[in-house]
Amino acid sequence: MTVLITLSILMAPFAVAMALGWMAHRSAELRINSDQFRVSAPMRGRLSAEGSDAPRMQRELDAIRTRFERQRAWPRSGALGERR
């Protein structure tokens, strides 16, 4: 009896998946497509090619490049040497 209960518990998820698959083929309401699973980030929204950060990153890289064309050293802190 316990073997029968154990097998039914183990087979239940597969039976549910088969039933959902069968119902999805019968009606168009349960169809799964890739548009339902778009990648998104918190506080950012959907991540897609048209709204990507590539133009912003390109502008920042251009700004860094032009800064190093004028002055080729990293900025140093104002306090040089040891102070007490």
Protein Blocks (a to p, Z undefined) as FASTA:
>chain_A
ZZmmmmmmmmmmmmmmmmmmmmmmmpmklpccfklmcccdehkbpadfklccklmmmmmm
mmmmmmmmmpmcdcddfbgcjdZZ
